Amino acid sequence: MATFASRIDDKTTCQGSKSSEGQQTIMRKNSKQNKEAPETAPDYDENFISKSQKKRDSTALQAVGAELIAYTSEVIRKLELPEELETAVLDCKNIPPSKHGGFKRQMQYIGKLMREVDAAPILEKLQLLKAPSQKQTAQHHLAERWRDRMIADATAIAAFANEFAAADRVLLASYVTKAKDDHAAKRPPTHFRLLYKALHKQILDKAKADATLATRGPESET
């Protein structure tokens, strides 16, 4: 017959075993819950990003609307905008500057219309309108770079003349020398400006000649 002590030991062992099994069950449940936890960010983050992007897009389209207002009525009509948008833009141009509230409401309306139409064709046409201005800016910077190169190194005159055959090397050399003299004597940069004008003219002349040649095609050379 088992002793009282042995029965106590058996009972304690059984309880300990059950406690251990319970802890293991809880651990398995926690492990399962961790594995099943979503790896993606909560939905509110995605909604926040979506709203932020929509706000940026809306602001960009409103800027396009403001850009349209800056053009003349003739240019606006040539853009062939959707009828309702074109009317809204032209109406906005006719609002007196003193009517701030009316102008603001009309701009908001234009922004609304911009969000409802396909803006891509409009942006492409506006880009084409800007192209001549961008080309002129590039030509301006090119003339400045050549001028600075010649002031730093007179041998750049020959390099320029090789690219722009109609350039007057003697005149350019004279401007370079006098521009340096003006700077040393702390005189107004008269020849520095004349050098830029001479270079800019050659760049424009070559661009026009190249454009004419491209229009006529290779057959005109024969």
Backbone as a chain_set.jsonl record, in Angstrom:
{"seq": "MATFASRIDDKTTCQGSKSSEGQQTIMRKNSKQNKEAPETAPDYDENFISKSQKKRDSTALQAVGAELIAYTSEVIRKLELPEELETAVLDCKNIPPSKHGGFKRQMQYIGKLMREVDAAPILEKLQLLKAPSQKQTAQHHLAERWRDRMIADATAIAAFANEFAAADRVLLASYVTKAKDDHAAKRPPTHFRLLYKALHKQILDKAKADATLATRGPESET", "coords": {"N": [[0.851, -1.187, 0.0], [0.487, 2.195, -0.877], [2.378, 4.807, 0.576], [1.497, 7.799, 2.481], [3.174, 9.934, 1.863], [4.188, 9.169, -0.576], [1.894, 9.302, -2.075], [1.406, 12.019, -2.016], [3.665, 12.943, -3.391], [3.17, 11.808, -5.896], [0.832, 13.185, -6.551], [1.802, 15.819, -6.635], [3.67, 15.62, -8.673], [1.954, 15.061, -10.805], [0.412, 17.391, -10.884], [2.435, 19.213, -11.495], [3.163, 18.301, -13.949], [0.814, 18.789, -15.396], [0.79, 21.604, -15.212], [3.091, 22.307, -16.626], [2.387, 21.327, -19.129], [0.276, 23.082, -19.646], [1.595, 25.564, -19.825], [3.17, 25.099, -22.047], [1.157, 24.831, -23.957], [0.067, 27.426, -23.976], [2.325, 28.836, -24.871], [2.543, 27.709, -27.403], [0.208, 28.689, -28.542], [0.699, 31.463, -28.45], [2.926, 31.575, -30.144], [1.734, 30.753, -32.517], [-0.057, 32.831, -32.904], [1.742, 34.932, -33.294], [2.925, 34.16, -35.682], [0.757, 34.352, -37.345], [0.316, 37.016, -37.403], [-0.223, 40.012, -39.176], [2.005, 40.984, -41.766], [2.107, 43.23, -43.213], [1.804, 46.843, -43.275], [-0.581, 48.671, -41.289], [-3.877, 49.443, -42.573], [-4.441, 52.152, -42.436], [-2.076, 53.505, -42.915], [-1.601, 53.066, -45.633], [-3.831, 54.37, -46.652], [-3.251, 56.933, -45.83], [-0.953, 57.505, -47.321], [-2.055, 57.348, -49.877], [-3.893, 59.477, -49.818], [-2.124, 61.613, -49.476], [-0.661, 61.5, -51.853], [-2.705, 62.016, -53.678], [-3.283, 64.607, -52.956], [-0.913, 65.909, -53.666], [-0.972, 65.477, -56.426], [-3.272, 66.893, -57.074], [-2.496, 69.492, -56.405], [-0.473, 69.855, -58.297], [-1.935, 69.796, -60.686], [-3.515, 72.041, -60.355], [-1.542, 73.937, -60.563], [-0.899, 73.671, -63.241], [-3.26, 74.615, -64.323], [-3.062, 77.307, -63.516], [-0.89, 78.003, -65.045], [-1.953, 77.856, -67.601], [-3.638, 80.056, -67.584], [-1.869, 82.14, -67.875], [-1.222, 82.349, -70.539], [-2.01, 83.848, -73.76], [-5.329, 84.466, -75.062], [-5.527, 83.566, -77.653], [-3.477, 81.637, -77.871], [-4.404, 79.808, -75.98], [-6.731, 78.853, -77.198], [-5.622, 77.534, -79.349], [-4.531, 75.357, -78.133], [-6.496, 73.501, -77.992], [-8.184, 72.591, -75.849], [-10.389, 70.608, -73.714], [-13.779, 71.509, -74.109], [-15.284, 72.638, -71.928], [-13.259, 73.16, -70.076], [-11.642, 74.936, -71.5], [-13.402, 77.12, -71.771], [-13.672, 77.82, -69.07], [-11.06, 78.612, -68.443], [-10.679, 80.808, -70.173], [-12.716, 82.46, -69.231], [-11.711, 82.974, -66.694], [-9.522, 84.556, -67.269], [-10.762, 86.912, -67.855], [-11.633, 87.93, -65.501], [-11.517, 90.693, -63.369], [-8.515, 91.934, -61.759], [-9.056, 92.965, -59.241], [-11.097, 91.478, -58.224], [-10.638, 89.346, -56.145], [-11.791, 87.193, -54.719], [-13.571, 86.083, -56.594], [-11.776, 85.334, -58.598], [-10.245, 83.416, -57.253], [-12.171, 81.425, -56.724], [-12.794, 80.692, -59.332], [-10.349, 79.624, -60.17], [-10.217, 77.409, -58.524], [-12.306, 75.988, -59.575], [-11.316, 75.481, -62.127], [-9.202, 73.836, -61.393], [-10.67, 71.638, -60.481], [-11.859, 70.797, -62.882], [-9.554, 70.078, -64.262], [-8.808, 67.8, -62.909], [-10.685, 66.068, -63.768], [-10.32, 65.568, -66.437], [-8.194, 64.109, -69.015], [-5.046, 64.853, -68.362], [-2.585, 64.517, -69.586], [-2.246, 64.988, -72.497], [-2.538, 67.769, -72.492], [-0.384, 68.618, -70.94], [1.706, 67.811, -72.593], [1.379, 69.486, -74.817], [1.807, 71.961, -73.622], [4.468, 71.64, -72.952], [5.649, 71.649, -75.45], [5.206, 74.282, -76.129], [6.948, 75.508, -74.404], [9.382, 74.704, -75.345], [10.876, 76.326, -77.321], [11.737, 78.456, -75.66], [13.33, 77.097, -73.801], [15.332, 76.224, -75.483], [16.479, 78.641, -76.255], [17.493, 79.476, -73.807], [19.432, 77.504, -73.412], [21.171, 78.112, -75.502], [22.043, 80.61, -74.692], [23.461, 79.937, -72.333], [25.448, 78.39, -73.487], [26.923, 80.255, -74.963], [27.913, 81.771, -72.857], [29.568, 79.888, -71.601], [31.538, 79.427, -73.571], [32.629, 82.007, -73.721], [33.739, 82.29, -71.123], [35.626, 80.243, -71.22], [37.36, 81.215, -73.197], [38.35, 83.532, -71.993], [39.763, 82.395, -69.931], [41.538, 80.781, -71.301], [43.118, 81.458, -74.168], [43.447, 79.805, -76.351], [41.083, 78.563, -76.748], [39.686, 79.967, -78.579], [40.368, 79.059, -81.127], [39.256, 76.502, -81.009], [36.563, 77.136, -80.863], [36.216, 78.396, -83.343], [36.631, 76.253, -85.014], [34.334, 74.803, -84.655], [32.373, 76.649, -85.221], [32.348, 77.851, -88.118], [32.052, 80.345, -89.362], [32.949, 82.202, -87.607], [34.809, 85.075, -86.544], [38.021, 84.989, -85.969], [40.025, 86.87, -85.392], [38.615, 89.101, -84.456], [37.399, 88.011, -82.192], [39.668, 87.364, -80.661], [40.599, 89.906, -80.198], [38.566, 90.979, -78.598], [38.814, 89.326, -76.365], [41.368, 89.964, -75.372], [41.021, 92.72, -74.805], [38.967, 92.552, -72.965], [40.236, 91.36, -70.807], [42.049, 93.388, -70.235], [40.287, 95.432, -69.486], [39.283, 94.355, -67.148], [41.593, 94.192, -65.559], [42.221, 96.888, -65.306], [40.096, 97.708, -63.918], [37.882, 98.712, -65.246], [34.587, 99.292, -66.732], [32.943, 96.28, -67.833], [32.968, 96.281, -70.765], [34.022, 95.063, -73.155], [33.901, 92.464, -72.401], [31.187, 91.991, -72.484], [30.758, 92.482, -75.178], [32.156, 90.374, -76.292], [30.604, 88.222, -75.468], [28.224, 88.801, -76.912], [29.129, 88.544, -79.555], [29.787, 85.823, -79.657], [27.347, 84.662, -79.029], [25.815, 85.447, -81.224], [27.046, 83.997, -83.31], [26.397, 81.414, -82.499], [23.589, 81.438, -82.667], [23.277, 81.957, -85.416], [24.38, 79.654, -86.563], [22.618, 77.748, -85.566], [20.254, 78.472, -86.87], [21.025, 78.035, -89.526], [21.485, 75.286, -89.492], [18.899, 74.413, -88.921], [17.559, 75.22, -91.226], [18.841, 73.669, -93.156], [18.077, 71.153, -92.281], [15.381, 71.27, -92.796], [15.243, 71.495, -95.589], [16.443, 69.164, -96.383], [18.684, 66.42, -97.342], [18.898, 66.353, -100.133], [18.994, 68.925, -101.12], [21.584, 69.722, -100.955], [22.963, 68.887, -103.149]], "CA": [[0.0, 0.0, 0.0], [1.38, 3.361, -1.021], [2.439, 5.692, 1.734], [0.917, 9.129, 2.29], [4.192, 10.772, 1.221], [4.314, 8.83, -1.997], [0.722, 9.816, -2.769], [1.643, 13.47, -2.178], [4.647, 13.11, -4.476], [2.509, 11.512, -7.177], [-0.082, 14.286, -6.854], [2.618, 16.998, -7.002], [4.23, 15.362, -10.003], [0.869, 15.177, -11.78], [0.09, 18.811, -11.034], [3.549, 19.873, -12.195], [3.106, 17.904, -15.362], [-0.267, 19.54, -16.027], [1.2, 23.009, -15.318], [4.058, 22.394, -17.72], [1.653, 21.179, -20.393], [-0.491, 24.312, -19.866], [2.52, 26.612, -20.286], [3.552, 24.793, -23.425], [0.006, 25.131, -24.811], [0.017, 28.887, -24.116], [3.452, 29.24, -25.719], [2.24, 27.341, -28.793], [-0.8, 29.628, -29.024], [1.369, 32.749, -28.703], [3.76, 31.412, -31.332], [0.847, 30.706, -33.671], [-0.57, 34.184, -33.115], [2.819, 35.747, -33.867], [3.101, 33.781, -37.078], [-0.396, 34.782, -38.104], [0.23, 38.476, -37.367], [-0.017, 40.584, -40.526], [3.335, 41.554, -41.992], [1.966, 44.518, -43.877], [1.456, 47.974, -42.426], [-2.024, 48.857, -41.161], [-4.521, 50.07, -43.716], [-4.468, 53.61, -42.35], [-0.85, 54.024, -43.529], [-1.808, 53.088, -47.071], [-4.794, 55.422, -46.935], [-2.563, 58.215, -45.646], [-0.088, 57.699, -48.493], [-2.914, 57.594, -51.013], [-4.417, 60.831, -49.698], [-1.011, 62.54, -49.689], [-0.368, 61.509, -53.283], [-3.805, 62.703, -54.339], [-3.139, 66.036, -52.676], [0.183, 66.405, -54.507], [-1.455, 65.489, -57.812], [-4.233, 67.989, -57.186], [-1.726, 70.743, -56.398], [0.227, 69.944, -59.58], [-2.916, 70.122, -61.716], [-3.888, 73.435, -60.153], [-0.428, 74.726, -61.104], [-1.068, 73.644, -64.701], [-4.343, 75.552, -64.59], [-2.517, 78.663, -63.378], [-0.009, 78.218, -66.203], [-2.815, 78.106, -68.762], [-4.155, 81.424, -67.473], [-0.821, 83.099, -68.24], [-1.115, 82.461, -71.996], [-3.02, 84.674, -74.417], [-6.544, 83.745, -75.458], [-5.242, 82.912, -78.937], [-2.695, 80.43, -77.598], [-5.276, 78.875, -75.256], [-7.627, 78.217, -78.175], [-4.81, 76.632, -80.18], [-4.233, 74.147, -77.356], [-7.618, 72.577, -78.189], [-8.57, 72.019, -74.56], [-11.799, 70.242, -73.611], [-14.583, 72.733, -74.235], [-15.636, 73.214, -70.629], [-12.033, 73.67, -69.473], [-11.24, 76.129, -72.257], [-14.304, 78.213, -71.387], [-13.343, 78.219, -67.699], [-9.779, 79.323, -68.468], [-10.897, 82.107, -70.818], [-13.511, 83.271, -68.298], [-10.837, 83.381, -65.597], [-8.676, 85.65, -67.76], [-11.565, 88.131, -67.93], [-11.99, 88.394, -64.156], [-10.631, 91.807, -62.977], [-7.586, 91.623, -60.652], [-9.608, 93.395, -57.961], [-12.057, 90.465, -57.766], [-9.811, 88.252, -55.641], [-12.623, 86.055, -54.374], [-14.059, 85.471, -57.823], [-10.642, 84.693, -59.277], [-9.877, 82.21, -56.498], [-13.198, 80.407, -56.963], [-12.664, 80.212, -60.706], [-9.158, 78.783, -60.221], [-10.596, 76.142, -57.894], [-13.155, 75.297, -60.558], [-10.395, 74.986, -63.166], [-8.508, 72.692, -60.801], [-11.626, 70.527, -60.475], [-11.975, 70.311, -64.261], [-8.283, 69.441, -64.614], [-8.794, 66.463, -62.313], [-11.681, 65.24, -64.441], [-9.916, 65.297, -67.82], [-6.868, 63.512, -69.204], [-4.122, 65.998, -68.368], [-1.343, 64.21, -70.312], [-2.123, 65.742, -73.759], [-2.378, 69.192, -72.177], [1.001, 68.802, -70.491], [2.576, 67.658, -73.768], [1.276, 70.712, -75.616], [2.482, 73.034, -72.881], [5.905, 71.392, -73.055], [6.049, 72.101, -76.782], [5.237, 75.746, -76.091], [8.132, 75.926, -73.647], [10.613, 74.234, -76.004], [11.719, 77.423, -77.847], [12.341, 79.188, -74.549], [14.391, 76.251, -73.254], [16.426, 76.235, -76.462], [17.134, 79.944, -76.149], [18.263, 79.46, -72.562], [20.602, 76.653, -73.641], [22.097, 78.875, -76.356], [22.607, 81.658, -73.831], [24.465, 79.319, -71.465], [26.559, 77.939, -74.332], [27.737, 81.44, -75.246], [28.601, 82.125, -71.617], [30.654, 78.922, -71.361], [32.621, 79.714, -74.512], [33.259, 83.259, -73.301], [34.565, 82.034, -69.944], [36.763, 79.43, -71.662], [38.307, 82.069, -73.924], [38.995, 84.424, -71.028], [40.702, 81.573, -69.159], [42.538, 80.177, -72.19], [42.896, 82.034, -75.505], [43.437, 78.752, -77.381], [39.694, 78.157, -76.949], [39.184, 80.681, -79.76], [40.531, 78.146, -82.262], [38.275, 75.428, -80.843], [35.264, 77.696, -81.215], [36.205, 78.626, -84.791], [36.516, 74.942, -85.679], [32.923, 74.384, -84.559], [31.562, 77.696, -85.853], [33.279, 78.238, -89.189], [31.904, 81.75, -89.751], [33.46, 83.069, -86.536], [35.963, 85.923, -86.841], [39.015, 84.718, -84.924], [40.745, 88.1, -85.044], [37.721, 89.92, -83.637], [37.249, 87.35, -80.897], [40.934, 87.522, -79.936], [40.666, 91.308, -79.775], [37.644, 91.132, -77.473], [39.372, 88.618, -75.218], [42.47, 90.769, -74.848], [40.502, 93.954, -74.225], [38.168, 92.205, -71.783], [41.195, 91.167, -69.721], [42.581, 94.711, -69.895], [39.232, 96.136, -68.753], [39.211, 93.781, -65.8], [42.802, 94.585, -64.814], [42.163, 98.325, -65.035], [38.856, 97.939, -63.184], [36.947, 99.462, -66.08], [33.347, 98.554, -67.009], [33.219, 95.103, -68.664], [32.405, 96.532, -72.101], [34.462, 94.055, -74.127], [33.398, 91.192, -71.882], [29.823, 91.884, -73.026], [30.861, 92.382, -76.638], [32.591, 89.004, -76.579], [29.419, 87.366, -75.329], [27.315, 89.072, -78.032], [29.699, 87.972, -80.779], [29.666, 84.368, -79.553], [25.919, 84.325, -79.073], [25.379, 85.619, -82.623], [27.527, 82.857, -84.086], [25.626, 80.235, -82.08], [22.254, 81.572, -83.25], [23.384, 81.834, -86.879], [24.603, 78.243, -86.89], [21.38, 77.028, -85.264], [19.315, 78.764, -87.971], [21.517, 77.355, -90.729], [21.242, 73.847, -89.302], [17.462, 74.184, -89.026], [17.201, 75.361, -92.641], [19.358, 72.489, -93.842], [17.263, 70.005, -91.897], [14.077, 71.426, -93.453], [15.395, 71.234, -97.016], [16.807, 67.76, -96.576], [20.001, 66.203, -97.948], [18.898, 66.517, -101.596], [19.264, 70.314, -101.457], [23.031, 69.954, -100.935], [23.507, 68.52, -104.439]], "C": [[0.884, 1.233, 0.0], [1.281, 4.242, 0.202], [1.838, 7.028, 1.391], [1.889, 10.033, 1.538], [4.289, 10.484, -0.261], [3.126, 9.335, -2.774], [0.855, 11.307, -3.001], [2.6, 13.729, -3.332], [4.005, 12.872, -5.825], [1.593, 12.656, -7.579], [0.677, 15.527, -7.313], [3.193, 16.856, -8.402], [3.184, 15.542, -11.069], [0.512, 16.631, -12.018], [1.182, 19.56, -11.786], [3.522, 19.556, -13.668], [2.025, 18.672, -16.085], [0.094, 21.004, -16.213], [2.155, 23.217, -16.472], [3.369, 22.294, -19.064], [0.858, 22.44, -20.709], [0.382, 25.431, -20.384], [2.927, 26.389, -21.738], [2.422, 25.113, -24.386], [-0.097, 26.62, -25.059], [1.122, 29.379, -25.042], [3.172, 28.925, -27.183], [1.203, 28.293, -29.391], [-0.183, 30.989, -29.354], [2.209, 32.696, -29.963], [2.911, 31.431, -32.589], [0.302, 32.092, -33.985], [0.476, 35.098, -33.735], [3.02, 35.441, -35.336], [1.971, 34.307, -37.941], [-0.544, 36.296, -38.127], [0.511, 39.032, -38.754], [1.344, 41.23, -40.629], [3.251, 42.933, -42.62], [1.579, 45.589, -42.878], [-0.052, 48.105, -42.353], [-2.586, 49.625, -42.333], [-4.448, 51.584, -43.658], [-3.209, 54.234, -42.95], [-1.023, 54.14, -45.04], [-2.791, 54.185, -47.461], [-4.145, 56.789, -46.828], [-1.689, 58.53, -46.856], [-0.929, 58.05, -49.712], [-3.458, 59.018, -50.989], [-3.328, 61.867, -49.955], [-0.681, 62.659, -51.161], [-1.451, 62.25, -54.057], [-3.703, 64.209, -54.147], [-2.027, 66.641, -53.528], [-0.246, 66.498, -55.964], [-2.405, 66.656, -58.042], [-3.517, 69.333, -57.248], [-1.016, 70.949, -57.738], [-0.733, 70.344, -60.692], [-3.402, 71.563, -61.578], [-2.804, 74.362, -60.702], [-0.501, 74.777, -62.63], [-2.171, 74.611, -65.102], [-3.877, 76.994, -64.519], [-1.608, 79.003, -64.551], [-0.825, 78.532, -67.447], [-3.315, 79.543, -68.763], [-3.141, 82.442, -67.997], [-0.71, 83.292, -69.755], [-2.224, 83.356, -72.55], [-4.211, 83.817, -74.809], [-6.309, 82.976, -76.748], [-4.485, 81.601, -78.725], [-3.564, 79.38, -76.911], [-6.191, 78.143, -76.23], [-6.87, 77.226, -79.055], [-4.473, 75.334, -79.45], [-5.324, 73.079, -77.494], [-7.961, 71.828, -76.897], [-10.003, 71.501, -74.636], [-12.644, 71.508, -73.478], [-14.866, 73.414, -72.898], [-14.416, 73.823, -69.948], [-11.574, 74.935, -70.18], [-12.092, 77.328, -71.873], [-13.956, 78.727, -69.994], [-12.05, 79.028, -67.653], [-9.957, 80.712, -69.067], [-11.716, 83.025, -69.916], [-12.642, 83.796, -67.16], [-9.949, 84.553, -66.009], [-9.437, 86.975, -67.76], [-11.983, 88.659, -66.567], [-11.022, 89.512, -63.749], [-9.748, 91.417, -61.796], [-8.149, 91.988, -59.281], [-10.585, 92.366, -57.369], [-11.315, 89.219, -57.277], [-10.635, 87.005, -55.356], [-13.117, 85.323, -55.605], [-12.963, 84.738, -58.572], [-10.267, 83.387, -58.581], [-10.876, 81.091, -56.726], [-13.092, 79.821, -58.366], [-11.45, 79.296, -60.862], [-9.445, 77.423, -59.586], [-11.453, 75.311, -58.845], [-12.294, 74.714, -61.684], [-9.631, 73.771, -62.654], [-9.388, 71.458, -60.781], [-11.757, 69.929, -61.877], [-10.707, 69.58, -64.699], [-8.209, 68.02, -64.072], [-9.74, 65.506, -63.033], [-11.287, 64.874, -65.872], [-8.562, 64.591, -67.843], [-5.868, 64.652, -69.367], [-2.886, 65.766, -69.228], [-1.219, 64.979, -71.628], [-1.91, 67.233, -73.527], [-0.942, 69.487, -71.77], [1.967, 68.709, -71.664], [2.559, 68.926, -74.619], [1.954, 71.891, -74.928], [3.995, 72.883, -72.962], [6.439, 71.858, -74.405], [6.113, 73.629, -76.84], [6.486, 76.26, -75.403], [9.426, 75.624, -74.383], [11.458, 75.368, -76.578], [12.427, 78.195, -76.752], [13.504, 78.402, -73.943], [15.598, 76.232, -74.184], [17.2, 77.545, -76.389], [18.003, 80.021, -74.895], [19.54, 78.646, -72.721], [21.639, 77.384, -74.494], [22.779, 79.986, -75.568], [23.723, 81.088, -72.952], [25.677, 78.849, -72.263], [27.493, 79.106, -74.642], [28.531, 81.858, -74.007], [29.78, 81.184, -71.357], [31.831, 79.165, -72.304], [33.366, 80.998, -74.131], [34.211, 83.026, -72.127], [35.793, 81.199, -70.305], [37.814, 80.291, -72.351], [39.042, 83.022, -72.987], [40.047, 83.657, -70.237], [41.832, 81.04, -70.016], [42.25, 80.629, -73.622], [42.881, 80.983, -76.607], [42.02, 78.24, -77.641], [39.073, 78.855, -78.154], [39.257, 79.769, -80.986], [39.508, 77.016, -82.199], [36.882, 75.91, -81.238], [35.146, 77.876, -82.726], [36.105, 77.315, -85.568], [35.072, 74.456, -85.688], [31.993, 75.367, -85.255], [32.435, 78.372, -86.919], [33.204, 79.722, -89.552], [32.464, 82.718, -88.707], [34.702, 83.828, -86.974], [36.984, 85.765, -85.713], [39.707, 85.984, -84.45], [39.896, 88.974, -84.128], [37.563, 89.318, -82.243], [38.503, 87.519, -80.045], [41.067, 88.943, -79.395], [39.771, 91.539, -78.563], [38.19, 90.476, -76.211], [40.463, 89.454, -74.56], [41.961, 92.017, -74.141], [39.641, 93.694, -72.988], [39.081, 91.997, -70.577], [41.786, 92.498, -69.273], [41.569, 95.511, -69.088], [39.166, 95.651, -67.307], [40.41, 94.215, -64.952], [42.772, 96.047, -64.423], [40.906, 98.719, -64.262], [37.913, 98.885, -63.926], [35.661, 98.663, -66.264], [33.616, 97.413, -67.985], [32.629, 95.211, -70.081], [32.758, 95.418, -73.077], [34.081, 92.633, -73.688], [31.995, 90.94, -72.441], [29.851, 91.743, -74.549], [31.29, 90.976, -77.069], [31.405, 88.049, -76.5], [28.48, 87.555, -76.527], [27.816, 88.458, -79.335], [29.553, 86.45, -80.788], [28.209, 83.933, -79.691], [25.372, 84.436, -80.5], [25.806, 84.441, -83.482], [26.722, 81.592, -83.76], [24.227, 80.27, -82.686], [22.274, 81.367, -84.755], [23.549, 80.373, -87.289], [23.336, 77.424, -86.648], [20.349, 77.244, -86.375], [19.733, 78.038, -89.244], [21.265, 75.855, -90.644], [19.761, 73.52, -89.452], [16.998, 74.274, -90.47], [17.633, 74.145, -93.438], [18.505, 71.267, -93.54], [15.901, 70.049, -92.577], [14.168, 71.065, -94.931], [15.722, 69.777, -97.302], [18.121, 67.633, -97.294], [20.043, 66.438, -99.443], [19.266, 67.935, -102.004], [20.747, 70.606, -101.509], [23.646, 69.672, -102.3], [23.188, 69.565, -105.499]], "O": [[1.866, 1.331, 0.736], [0.209, 4.394, 0.787], [1.674, 7.38, 0.223], [1.477, 10.808, 0.675], [4.446, 11.381, -1.089], [3.243, 9.741, -3.93], [0.467, 11.813, -4.054], [2.376, 14.622, -4.148], [4.243, 13.612, -6.78], [1.548, 13.064, -8.74], [0.264, 16.206, -8.253], [3.21, 17.794, -9.198], [3.465, 16.107, -12.126], [0.329, 17.07, -13.153], [0.899, 20.43, -12.61], [3.81, 20.398, -14.519], [2.22, 19.15, -17.202], [-0.241, 21.599, -17.237], [2.041, 24.193, -17.213], [3.677, 23.026, -20.005], [0.757, 22.841, -21.868], [-0.024, 26.174, -21.277], [3.02, 27.32, -22.539], [2.66, 25.6, -25.491], [-0.317, 27.055, -26.189], [0.889, 30.234, -25.896], [3.489, 29.705, -28.081], [1.282, 28.664, -30.562], [-0.487, 31.592, -30.383], [2.217, 33.637, -30.757], [3.286, 32.029, -33.598], [0.205, 32.493, -35.145], [0.162, 35.93, -34.586], [3.255, 36.341, -36.142], [2.17, 34.664, -39.103], [-1.435, 36.815, -38.798], [1.414, 38.547, -39.436], [1.791, 41.928, -39.719], [4.205, 43.71, -42.567], [1.094, 45.299, -41.785], [-0.743, 47.685, -43.281], [-1.871, 50.366, -43.008], [-4.398, 52.243, -44.697], [-3.254, 55.362, -43.442], [-0.658, 55.143, -45.652], [-2.61, 54.853, -48.479], [-4.434, 57.692, -47.613], [-1.675, 59.656, -47.354], [-0.571, 58.937, -50.488], [-3.482, 59.692, -52.019], [-3.587, 62.891, -50.587], [-0.45, 63.755, -51.672], [-1.158, 63.015, -54.976], [-3.998, 64.986, -55.055], [-2.171, 67.746, -54.051], [0.069, 67.467, -56.655], [-2.349, 67.323, -59.075], [-3.879, 70.205, -58.038], [-0.959, 72.065, -58.254], [-0.379, 71.149, -61.553], [-3.668, 72.228, -62.58], [-3.099, 75.431, -61.236], [-0.2, 75.805, -63.237], [-2.047, 75.336, -66.089], [-4.247, 77.813, -65.36], [-1.559, 80.149, -64.998], [-0.437, 79.377, -68.254], [-3.407, 80.174, -69.815], [-3.526, 83.494, -68.507], [-0.16, 84.297, -70.208], [-3.24, 83.588, -71.895], [-4.112, 82.592, -74.879], [-6.822, 81.871, -76.923], [-4.816, 80.58, -79.329], [-3.471, 78.193, -77.226], [-6.399, 76.938, -76.096], [-7.418, 76.199, -79.457], [-4.165, 74.326, -80.084], [-5.114, 71.912, -77.162], [-8.019, 70.599, -76.867], [-10.758, 71.904, -75.52], [-12.249, 72.461, -72.806], [-14.702, 74.626, -72.763], [-14.515, 74.876, -69.318], [-11.164, 75.898, -69.532], [-11.572, 78.426, -71.672], [-13.947, 79.936, -69.763], [-11.951, 80.01, -66.917], [-9.44, 81.69, -68.526], [-11.449, 84.224, -69.839], [-12.816, 84.93, -66.713], [-9.657, 85.434, -65.201], [-8.827, 88.041, -67.675], [-12.613, 89.712, -66.475], [-9.81, 89.298, -63.78], [-10.175, 90.656, -60.928], [-7.767, 91.393, -58.273], [-10.862, 92.38, -56.17], [-11.36, 88.169, -57.917], [-10.235, 85.894, -55.705], [-13.088, 84.094, -55.661], [-13.186, 83.657, -59.115], [-10.005, 82.378, -59.235], [-10.487, 79.937, -56.902], [-13.273, 78.62, -58.568], [-11.506, 78.308, -61.595], [-8.962, 76.399, -60.068], [-11.333, 74.087, -58.905], [-12.522, 73.59, -62.133], [-9.433, 72.798, -63.382], [-8.914, 70.351, -61.036], [-11.764, 68.709, -62.041], [-10.775, 68.584, -65.419], [-7.62, 67.139, -64.699], [-9.611, 64.287, -62.92], [-11.868, 63.958, -66.454], [-7.879, 64.491, -66.824], [-5.853, 65.332, -70.393], [-2.196, 66.726, -69.571], [-0.171, 65.579, -71.868], [-1.186, 67.886, -74.278], [-0.355, 70.48, -72.2], [2.945, 69.454, -71.72], [3.604, 69.382, -75.084], [2.597, 72.716, -75.577], [4.721, 73.874, -73.033], [7.543, 72.395, -74.493], [6.969, 74.197, -77.518], [7.021, 77.309, -75.762], [10.462, 76.219, -74.083], [12.667, 75.383, -76.345], [13.596, 78.551, -76.901], [14.54, 78.977, -73.611], [16.743, 76.224, -73.732], [18.429, 77.553, -76.453], [19.107, 80.564, -74.923], [20.6, 79.037, -72.233], [22.839, 77.288, -74.24], [23.962, 80.261, -75.766], [24.796, 81.68, -72.839], [26.805, 78.903, -71.772], [28.714, 78.959, -74.589], [29.692, 82.253, -74.113], [30.854, 81.622, -70.947], [32.987, 79.115, -71.885], [34.593, 81.057, -74.214], [35.345, 83.504, -72.134], [36.876, 81.418, -69.761], [39.012, 80.123, -72.122], [40.229, 83.287, -73.175], [41.101, 84.202, -69.91], [42.952, 80.862, -69.537], [41.25, 80.224, -74.216], [42.357, 81.239, -77.691], [41.78, 77.561, -78.639], [38.062, 78.401, -78.689], [38.321, 79.715, -81.785], [38.958, 76.618, -83.225], [36.118, 75.18, -81.87], [34.118, 77.554, -83.321], [35.549, 77.285, -86.666], [34.642, 73.778, -86.622], [30.963, 74.982, -85.807], [33.156, 79.331, -86.643], [34.196, 80.295, -90.003], [32.447, 83.93, -88.918], [35.548, 83.29, -87.689], [36.825, 86.339, -84.636], [39.951, 86.158, -83.256], [40.394, 89.52, -83.143], [37.59, 90.033, -81.241], [38.413, 87.786, -78.847], [41.573, 89.161, -78.294], [40.166, 92.216, -77.613], [38.043, 91.014, -75.114], [40.477, 89.628, -73.342], [42.394, 92.343, -73.035], [39.593, 94.517, -72.074], [38.75, 92.403, -69.463], [42.0, 92.719, -68.081], [41.931, 96.188, -68.126], [39.013, 96.44, -66.375], [40.261, 94.56, -63.78], [43.235, 96.417, -63.344], [40.674, 99.896, -63.985], [37.247, 99.731, -63.329], [35.644, 97.465, -65.98], [34.442, 97.565, -68.885], [31.887, 94.334, -70.525], [31.878, 94.886, -73.754], [33.958, 91.727, -74.512], [31.659, 89.818, -72.821], [29.072, 90.988, -75.131], [30.833, 90.463, -78.09], [31.228, 87.182, -77.356], [27.996, 86.575, -77.093], [27.035, 87.92, -80.121], [29.23, 85.861, -81.819], [27.893, 82.964, -80.381], [24.562, 83.613, -80.926], [25.023, 83.94, -84.29], [26.409, 80.802, -84.651], [23.732, 79.25, -83.164], [21.408, 80.692, -85.31], [22.929, 79.915, -88.248], [23.015, 76.522, -87.422], [19.654, 76.309, -86.772], [18.892, 77.491, -89.957], [20.872, 75.233, -91.631], [19.398, 72.494, -90.027], [16.144, 73.499, -90.898], [16.892, 73.649, -94.287], [18.24, 70.447, -94.419], [15.326, 69.009, -92.898], [13.277, 70.407, -95.467], [15.327, 69.228, -98.331], [18.64, 68.623, -97.81], [21.116, 66.699, -99.988], [19.79, 68.148, -103.097], [21.147, 71.636, -102.051], [24.737, 70.16, -102.592], [23.577, 69.41, -106.656]]}, "num_chains": 1, "name": "protein.A"}
